[in-house]
């Protein structure tokens, strides 16, 4: 069980670092098995990112309508290294800016 928890922590860190390196993405601190990110861009919003990722079969949760403080926020589940590699590919909506 501890090895699995450590793997999630490692992947969460790798994913958070990769997302934080993107110029228009804010990553909120997390101790959970997901990350909350905010898309801060004048030319693309969380709805657009969500739709583009969904079209590529990359599943994340759009939480922007749950509360005004979550506007332009997406919830990204910490998964496998392979899933994160697909999520972070340059043609994805997050990285194509």
C-alpha positions as a Markdown table, in Angstrom:
| # | Residue | x | y | z |
|---|---|---|---|---|
| 1 | Unk | 0.0 | 0.0 | 0.0 |
| 2 | Unk | 2.8 | 2.4 | 0.9 |
| 3 | Unk | 4.5 | 1.8 | -2.5 |
| 4 | Unk | 1.3 | 2.6 | -4.3 |
| 5 | Unk | 0.8 | 5.8 | -2.2 |
| 6 | Unk | 4.4 | 6.8 | -3.0 |
| 7 | Unk | 3.8 | 6.2 | -6.7 |
| 8 | Unk | 0.8 | 8.6 | -6.6 |
| 9 | Unk | 2.8 | 11.2 | -4.8 |
| 10 | Unk | 5.6 | 11.0 | -7.3 |
| 11 | Unk | 3.3 | 11.2 | -10.3 |
| 12 | Unk | 1.4 | 14.1 | -8.7 |
| 13 | Unk | 4.7 | 16.0 | -8.4 |
| 14 | Unk | 5.7 | 15.2 | -11.9 |
| 15 | Unk | 2.4 | 16.3 | -13.3 |
| 16 | Unk | 2.2 | 19.4 | -11.2 |
| 17 | Unk | 5.7 | 20.5 | -12.3 |
| 18 | Unk | 4.9 | 19.9 | -15.9 |
| 19 | Unk | 1.6 | 21.9 | -15.7 |
| 20 | Unk | 3.2 | 24.7 | -13.7 |
| 21 | Unk | 5.8 | 25.1 | -16.4 |
| 22 | Unk | 3.0 | 26.1 | -18.9 |
| 23 | Unk | 2.7 | 29.9 | -19.1 |
| 24 | Unk | -1.1 | 30.2 | -18.7 |
| 25 | Unk | -1.8 | 27.4 | -16.2 |
| 26 | Unk | -2.0 | 27.9 | -12.4 |
| 27 | Unk | -1.6 | 24.7 | -10.3 |
| 28 | Unk | -3.1 | 24.8 | -6.8 |
| 29 | Unk | -1.2 | 22.9 | -4.1 |
| 30 | Unk | -2.6 | 19.4 | -3.5 |
| 31 | Unk | -2.1 | 16.4 | -1.2 |
| 32 | Unk | -4.8 | 14.4 | -2.9 |
| 33 | Unk | -4.9 | 12.1 | -5.9 |
| 34 | Unk | -5.9 | 15.0 | -8.2 |
| 35 | Unk | -4.7 | 18.5 | -9.1 |
| 36 | Unk | -6.9 | 21.6 | -9.5 |
| 37 | Unk | -5.6 | 23.8 | -12.3 |
| 38 | Unk | -6.8 | 27.2 | -13.6 |
| 39 | Unk | -6.5 | 28.2 | -17.2 |
| 40 | Unk | -5.6 | 31.9 | -17.3 |
| 41 | Unk | -5.5 | 32.9 | -20.9 |
| 42 | Unk | -7.1 | 35.5 | -23.0 |
| 43 | Unk | -7.6 | 33.3 | -26.0 |
| 44 | Unk | -8.6 | 29.9 | -24.5 |
| 45 | Unk | -10.7 | 29.0 | -21.5 |
| 46 | Unk | -11.3 | 25.8 | -19.4 |
| 47 | Unk | -14.4 | 24.9 | -21.4 |
| 48 | Unk | -12.4 | 24.9 | -24.6 |
| 49 | Unk | -9.5 | 22.9 | -23.1 |
| 50 | Unk | -12.0 | 20.4 | -21.7 |
| 51 | Unk | -13.8 | 20.0 | -25.0 |
| 52 | Unk | -10.5 | 19.6 | -26.9 |
| 53 | Unk | -9.2 | 17.0 | -24.5 |
| 54 | Unk | -12.5 | 15.1 | -24.4 |
| 55 | Unk | -12.4 | 14.9 | -28.2 |
| 56 | Unk | -9.0 | 13.2 | -27.9 |
| 57 | Unk | -10.4 | 10.8 | -25.2 |
| 58 | Unk | -8.4 | 12.5 | -22.4 |
| 59 | Unk | -10.8 | 12.7 | -19.5 |
| 60 | Unk | -10.6 | 15.4 | -16.9 |
| 61 | Unk | -13.3 | 17.1 | -14.9 |
| 62 | Unk | -14.5 | 20.6 | -15.7 |
| 63 | Unk | -15.4 | 22.1 | -12.3 |
| 64 | Unk | -15.8 | 25.7 | -13.5 |
| 65 | Unk | -19.6 | 25.7 | -13.0 |
| 66 | Unk | -19.5 | 24.2 | -9.5 |
| 67 | Unk | -18.7 | 27.5 | -7.8 |
| 68 | Unk | -17.7 | 31.1 | -8.9 |
| 69 | Unk | -14.3 | 30.6 | -7.3 |
| 70 | Unk | -13.7 | 27.7 | -9.6 |
| 71 | Unk | -14.2 | 29.6 | -12.9 |
| 72 | Unk | -11.8 | 28.3 | -15.6 |
| 73 | Unk | -10.7 | 25.4 | -13.3 |
| 74 | Unk | -10.2 | 21.8 | -14.3 |
| 75 | Unk | -9.6 | 18.8 | -12.0 |
| 76 | Unk | -6.9 | 16.4 | -13.3 |
| 77 | Unk | -6.7 | 13.0 | -11.7 |
| 78 | Unk | -3.3 | 11.7 | -10.9 |
| 79 | Unk | -2.9 | 8.5 | -13.0 |
| 80 | Unk | -0.2 | 6.5 | -14.6 |
| 81 | Unk | 3.0 | 8.0 | -16.2 |
| 82 | Unk | 1.6 | 6.9 | -19.6 |
| 83 | Unk | -1.7 | 8.7 | -19.1 |
| 84 | Unk | 0.2 | 11.9 | -18.1 |
| 85 | Unk | 2.4 | 11.7 | -21.1 |
| 86 | Unk | -0.7 | 11.5 | -23.3 |
| 87 | Unk | -2.3 | 14.4 | -21.4 |
| 88 | Unk | 0.8 | 16.6 | -21.8 |
| 89 | Unk | 1.4 | 15.9 | -25.5 |
| 90 | Unk | 2.1 | 19.1 | -27.4 |
| 91 | Unk | -1.0 | 18.8 | -29.5 |
| 92 | Unk | -3.3 | 18.9 | -26.5 |
| 93 | Unk | -5.2 | 22.1 | -25.7 |
| 94 | Unk | -3.2 | 22.9 | -22.6 |
| 95 | Unk | 0.2 | 22.8 | -24.4 |
| 96 | Unk | -0.8 | 24.1 | -27.8 |
| 97 | Unk | -0.9 | 27.7 | -26.7 |
